[in-house]
Amino acid sequence: MLILCASSHIPRATYVPVVASSAATWRLFPISCFGSVKLRTVRIRKLPCAVFCASKVRGMAEMIEVKKELTSTAVAAAAIAVFLDARTGEDLLSAIRKAVEDEKLPLNVADGLEELYHKYWNAVLKSGVPKADEIILHNMALVFDRVFVDVKDSFEFSPHHEAIREPFDYYKFGQNYIHPLVDFRSSYVGNISVFAEMEEKLKQGDNVVLMSNHQSEADPAIIALLLESKHPYIAENIIYVAGDRVITDPLCKPFSMGRNLLCVYSKKHMNDDPELAEMKKRANTRSLKEMALLLRGGSKIIWIAPSGGRDRPDPVSKEWYPAPFDASSADNMRRLVEHAGVPGHIYPLAILCHDIMPPPPQVEKNIGEKRMISFHGTGISVAPKIDFHEVAGALEDPEAKMVYTKALYDSVNQQYNVLNSAIHGKQGLEASTPSVSLSQPWQQ
């Protein structure tokens, strides 16, 4: 099916290939529409290449050609039109180089985009996905476009950021970008029935918290892609506790704009610049207040990584394991849930997706890390909720919070090992255990 997003002002829509109920099925879906939205089914001729640009932007670009003196807005629109009208990868790269020459784009950002293009191109081509050339060109043109827009007019995240879905749908933008990197044939969800239980609790007004390991910048997209066929409500409504790097890195910001976020400064980077440490602490206090308000309203699902950062491989064995959980972070989250005045439930969640977009080997202070990209199988798994009072209620602090944190971490680690056996051990669904039942809900 083809879906058209129409506007009384704009005669044409912007289309994006997205996954349907089957991971192998693609359809066109609008992610950008400038004006009122109407949906209707249409027939569209086959596109010879990825050319996706709203006519208003094209019109602006044509007008620019006949003017010698341009406003800064017109200049920005012209550059955007070049990205979105690109017919080859070289067109995109040439446009980036031209933007640097014209001092409209910092060299470090341009270099990052060019490197990202080549790595994304290699990864998607290796996936064997149909029409890979068109998908690569289309997705990277949008990345170039959104990064350029933000460089010209930097978006500032509030402590509680809600996903931007219009006039440009940043959520679909992120999903479409990561989708061709996921090998759904060797991807798995553990305990899909527990996700159904969580959704029921959310509908009843309860809060849900996912205590999780953290592997890559792609984690939110992976979670959503693996759940959207059965639980789209969870996929689209998770609120992620996010570190400052994903809201300041120019190449990461557009993807973060499509997620619901609670923005905090990670403990790992709190003292990178001692002069900013106090400001970061105050910002975290504001974010905690926002979180408390959200939880008081009920029906919220929040994802948090108590490790305070991404997992990294053991420097000797090169094996990946979930990073240890910080007991203070886990306990603070637990206390917020308990004092919300609304029933709350904490579930341990495991993610395995480091192959797609692994972090640098060491924690880096500087923004603008080198990115590696691959096509690979992924997995998520959730275990039944863990109740603090059942696990550690009879103990005194600080032992109680240590025991509770260990229970959460041990569950995540156990689930991670099952996912690892299924994906890297190539056992597939046979890797299931009595406590972790693997499935591929997009196949059902």
C-alpha positions in Angstrom: 0.0 0.0 0.0 1.1 3.6 -0.7 0.1 6.3 1.7 0.1 9.9 0.7 0.5 12.8 3.1 -1.2 15.8 1.5 -1.4 19.4 2.3 -3.5 22.3 0.9 -0.2 24.1 0.5 2.1 21.4 -0.8 1.0 19.2 -3.7 3.6 16.5 -3.1 4.6 14.5 0.0 7.9 13.1 1.2 8.0 9.3 1.2 10.0 6.9 3.2 10.3 3.1 3.0 9.4 1.6 6.4 8.9 -1.9 7.7 5.4 -3.3 7.7 4.2 -6.3 9.7 6.8 -8.5 8.1 10.4 -7.5 8.4 11.0 -8.4 4.8 8.1 -6.2 3.5 8.6 -2.6 2.6 6.1 0.2 1.9 6.2 3.9 1.4 5.2 6.1 4.3 5.4 9.9 4.7 7.7 11.4 7.3 7.4 15.0 6.4 4.4 17.1 5.5 4.3 20.9 5.7 0.8 21.8 6.5 -2.5 20.1 7.4 -2.4 16.3 7.1 -4.7 14.2 5.0 -4.1 10.5 4.2 -5.3 8.8 1.1 -4.2 5.8 -1.0 -2.7 6.6 -4.4 -0.8 5.0 -7.2 2.7 6.2 -7.8 5.1 5.5 -10.7 8.3 3.7 -9.9 11.0 6.0 -8.8 14.2 5.7 -10.8 16.3 6.9 -7.8 15.9 8.4 -4.4 14.5 11.9 -5.0 12.4 13.0 -2.1 11.8 16.7 -1.7 8.8 18.8 -0.9 7.9 21.2 -3.8 8.1 24.2 -1.5 11.8 23.5 -1.0 12.3 23.0 -4.8 10.5 26.2 -5.5 12.7 28.0 -3.0 15.8 26.6 -4.7 14.6 27.7 -8.2 13.9 31.2 -6.9 17.4 31.3 -5.5 19.0 30.6 -8.9 17.7 33.9 -10.3 18.6 36.0 -7.3 22.1 37.4 -6.7 21.5 38.5 -3.1 20.1 35.8 -0.8 18.9 35.9 2.7 20.4 33.4 5.1 17.1 31.5 5.1 17.1 31.2 1.3 20.7 30.0 1.4 19.8 27.3 3.9 16.9 26.2 1.8 19.1 26.0 -1.3 21.5 23.7 0.4 18.7 21.5 1.7 17.2 21.2 -1.8 20.6 20.1 -3.0 20.7 17.3 -0.5 17.2 16.1 -1.0 17.4 16.3 -4.8 20.7 14.3 -4.9 20.6 11.6 -7.5 23.8 9.9 -6.6 26.0 9.6 -3.6 28.6 11.8 -5.2 25.9 14.5 -5.4 25.5 14.3 -1.7 29.2 14.4 -0.9 29.8 17.3 -3.4 27.0 19.3 -1.7 28.7 18.7 1.7 32.1 19.9 0.4 30.5 22.9 -1.2 28.8 23.8 2.1 32.2 23.7 3.8 33.7 25.9 1.1 30.9 28.4 1.6 31.5 28.3 5.4 27.9 27.0 6.0 29.1 23.8 7.6 32.0 23.1 10.0 34.7 20.9 8.6 34.5 18.4 11.4 30.8 17.9 10.9 31.2 17.5 7.2 34.0 14.9 7.7 31.7 13.0 10.1 28.9 13.0 7.6 31.2 11.8 4.8 32.6 9.0 6.9 29.0 8.1 8.0 27.9 7.9 4.4 30.6 5.5 3.4 30.1 3.2 6.4 26.3 3.2 6.0 26.7 2.5 2.3 28.9 -0.6 2.9 26.7 -1.9 5.7 23.4 -1.7 3.8 24.9 -3.0 0.6 26.1 -6.1 2.4 22.6 -6.6 3.9 21.2 -7.7 0.5 18.1 -5.6 1.0 16.2 -4.9 -2.2 16.8 -1.5 -3.8 19.7 -0.9 -1.5 21.1 2.0 -3.6 17.8 3.9 -3.3 17.5 3.3 0.4 21.0 4.4 1.1 20.7 7.6 -1.0 17.3 8.4 0.5 18.3 7.8 4.1 21.6 9.6 3.9 20.1 12.6 2.1 17.7 13.0 5.0 20.6 12.7 7.5 22.6 15.4 5.6 19.5 17.5 5.4 18.5 17.3 9.1 22.1 17.8 10.3 22.5 20.8 8.1 19.2 22.3 9.4 20.3 21.9 13.0 23.7 23.4 12.3 22.0 26.5 10.9 19.5 26.7 13.7 20.6 24.5 16.6 17.7 22.7 18.4 17.8 23.0 22.2 16.5 20.0 24.2 14.4 20.6 27.3 14.8 18.4 30.4 11.8 16.4 29.2 11.9 16.2 25.4 8.9 14.8 23.6 9.5 13.1 20.2 9.0 15.5 17.3 6.5 13.9 14.9 5.5 16.8 12.7 5.9 18.7 10.4 8.9 16.3 10.1 8.6 12.9 11.7 11.9 12.4 13.4 10.7 9.1 14.9 10.1 7.5 11.5 13.3 9.0 10.3 15.3 7.2 12.9 13.4 3.9 12.4 13.9 4.0 8.6 17.6 4.7 9.0 18.3 1.8 11.4 15.9 -0.7 9.8 18.1 -1.8 6.9 21.0 -2.5 9.3 19.0 -5.1 11.2 19.2 -8.8 10.1 15.7 -9.8 11.2 16.4 -13.4 10.3 18.8 -13.6 13.2 17.1 -11.2 15.6 15.0 -12.3 18.6 12.7 -11.0 21.4 12.8 -12.7 24.7 9.5 -13.2 26.7 7.2 -11.2 24.4 4.3 -12.1 26.8 5.9 -10.0 29.5 5.8 -7.0 27.1 2.1 -7.7 26.7 1.8 -7.7 30.5 3.6 -4.3 30.7 1.3 -2.8 28.1 -1.8 -3.9 30.1 -0.3 -2.2 33.2 0.3 1.0 31.3 -3.3 1.0 30.1 -4.5 0.6 33.7 -2.6 3.8 34.7 0.4 2.1 36.2 4.0 3.1 35.6 6.7 0.8 34.1 10.4 1.2 34.4 12.9 -0.8 32.3 16.3 -1.3 34.1 18.5 -2.1 31.1 22.0 -2.4 29.8 23.0 0.0 27.1 25.0 -0.9 24.0 24.8 1.7 21.3 23.3 4.9 20.0 20.8 2.7 18.1 19.3 1.1 21.2 16.0 3.1 21.1 15.5 2.2 17.4 16.3 -1.5 18.0 13.8 -1.7 20.8 11.1 0.0 18.7 11.9 -2.1 15.6 11.7 -5.4 17.4 8.5 -4.5 19.2 6.5 -2.4 16.7 4.8 -5.4 15.0 3.1 -6.5 18.3 3.5 -3.6 20.7 3.6 -0.3 18.8 2.3 1.6 21.8 5.4 0.6 23.8 7.7 1.2 20.9 6.6 4.8 20.4 6.0 5.8 24.0 9.1 4.8 25.9 10.8 7.7 27.6 14.6 7.2 27.5 16.9 8.6 30.2 19.5 10.0 27.9 23.0 11.4 28.5 24.1 14.8 27.2 26.2 13.4 24.4 23.2 12.3 22.3 21.7 15.7 22.5 24.9 17.7 21.7 26.6 15.6 19.0 25.6 17.1 15.6 25.4 13.6 14.0 23.3 12.2 16.8 20.9 15.1 17.6 18.4 14.5 14.7 17.9 10.9 15.8 17.5 12.0 19.4 14.8 14.5 18.4 12.6 11.6 17.4 12.6 10.0 20.9 11.0 10.8 24.2 13.8 11.8 26.5 14.7 12.8 30.0 18.0 14.5 29.5 20.7 14.1 32.1 24.5 14.3 32.5 26.1 11.0 32.9 28.3 10.4 36.0 31.0 9.2 33.7 31.3 12.7 32.2 30.3 14.8 35.2 33.8 16.1 35.8 35.1 16.2 32.2 35.2 19.9 32.7 35.4 20.8 36.4 34.0 24.3 35.8 30.8 22.8 34.4 30.3 20.2 37.1 28.0 22.3 39.3 25.8 23.3 36.3 25.5 19.6 35.3 24.4 18.7 38.8 21.7 21.5 38.8 20.5 20.3 35.4 20.2 16.7 36.6 18.2 17.9 39.6 15.7 19.6 37.2 15.5 16.4 35.1 14.8 14.4 38.3 11.9 16.8 39.1 10.5 16.3 35.6 10.7 12.6 36.0 8.9 12.7 39.3 6.1 14.8 37.8 5.8 12.4 34.9 5.5 9.4 37.2 2.9 11.1 39.3 0.7 11.3 36.2 0.9 7.5 35.7 0.9 5.4 32.5 4.6 6.2 31.8 7.2 3.7 30.6 10.8 4.8 31.3 14.0 3.2 30.1 17.2 3.7 32.2 20.7 2.3 32.1 21.9 2.2 35.7 25.5 1.5 34.4 25.6 5.2 33.3 26.9 4.4 29.8 27.3 1.9 27.1 28.7 -1.6 27.4 32.2 -2.2 26.1 34.1 -5.4 25.3 36.6 -6.8 27.8 40.0 -5.4 26.7 41.6 -8.9 26.9 39.0 -11.4 25.9 37.1 -9.0 23.6 33.9 -10.5 24.9 30.9 -8.2 25.5 29.0 -8.2 28.8 26.5 -5.8 30.3 28.3 -3.2 32.3 27.8 -3.3 36.0 24.8 -1.4 37.4 25.4 1.5 39.7 23.5 0.8 42.9 22.8 4.5 43.7 21.2 5.0 40.2 19.1 1.9 40.5 17.9 2.8 44.0 17.1 6.4 43.1 15.0 5.3 40.2 13.3 2.7 42.5 12.5 5.4 45.1 11.0 7.7 42.5 8.7 5.0 41.3 7.6 4.1 44.9 6.9 7.7 45.9 4.9 8.6 42.7 1.6 7.8 44.3 0.8 5.5 41.4 1.5 1.8 41.2 4.9 1.1 39.5 6.7 -1.9 38.3 10.4 -2.4 37.5 11.5 -4.9 34.9 15.0 -6.0 33.9 15.6 -5.6 30.2 18.6 -6.9 28.1 19.7 -5.5 24.8 22.2 -7.1 22.4 22.9 -4.9 19.4 26.5 -3.7 19.7 27.5 -5.2 16.3 25.3 -2.6 14.4 26.9 0.5 15.9 29.5 -0.3 18.6 30.8 2.5 20.8 34.5 3.5 20.8 36.7 1.0 22.8 37.2 3.6 25.6 35.0 6.3 27.1 35.8 9.5 25.2 35.6 13.1 26.6 35.3 14.8 23.3 32.0 15.0 21.3 32.2 13.6 17.7 33.2 9.9 18.1 34.1 7.8 15.1 31.2 5.5 14.2 31.3 2.0 13.0 28.2 0.5 11.2 27.3 -3.1 10.3 24.4 -5.3 9.3 23.7 -7.8 12.0 21.2 -9.7 14.1 20.0 -8.0 17.3 17.9 -9.0 20.3 16.0 -7.7 23.4 14.6 -9.6 26.3 12.6 -8.7 29.3 12.1 -10.7 32.5 9.2 -10.6 35.0 9.2 -7.6 37.3 11.5 -7.6 40.4 10.0 -6.3 43.6 12.3 -4.6 46.0 10.5 -5.6 49.1 10.4 -9.3 48.1 14.1 -9.3 47.2 15.7 -7.0 49.8 12.9 -5.7 52.1 14.2 -7.4 55.2 17.6 -5.8 54.8 19.0 -2.5 55.9 20.6 0.1 53.6 23.1 0.1 52.0 22.9 -3.7 51.8 19.3 -3.6 50.6 20.0 -1.5 47.5 23.1 -3.6 46.7 21.1 -6.8 46.8 18.3 -5.4 44.8 20.6 -3.9 42.2 22.4 -7.3 41.9 19.1 -9.0 41.3 18.3 -6.7 38.4 21.8 -7.0 36.9 21.9 -10.8 37.3 18.6 -11.0 35.4 19.8 -8.8 32.6 23.1 -10.7 32.4 21.2 -14.1 32.2 18.9 -12.8 29.5 21.9 -11.3 27.6 23.6 -14.7 27.6 20.6 -16.3 26.0 20.4 -13.6 23.3 24.2 -14.1 22.7 23.8 -17.8 22.3 20.9 -17.2 19.8 22.7 -14.6 17.8 26.4 -15.1 18.0 26.2 -18.8 18.9 23.8 -19.2 16.0 21.5 -21.4 18.0 18.5 -19.2 17.1 15.2 -20.1 18.8 16.8 -23.2 20.2 18.7 -21.0 22.6 15.5 -20.5 24.6 15.5 -21.5 28.3 12.7 -22.1 30.8 13.1 -18.4 31.9 13.7 -16.8 28.5 11.4 -17.8 25.6 12.7 -16.4 22.3 10.5 -15.5 19.4 10.4 -13.4 16.2 7.0 -11.6 16.5 7.4 -9.9 13.1 7.1 -13.4 11.6 3.8 -14.2 13.3 
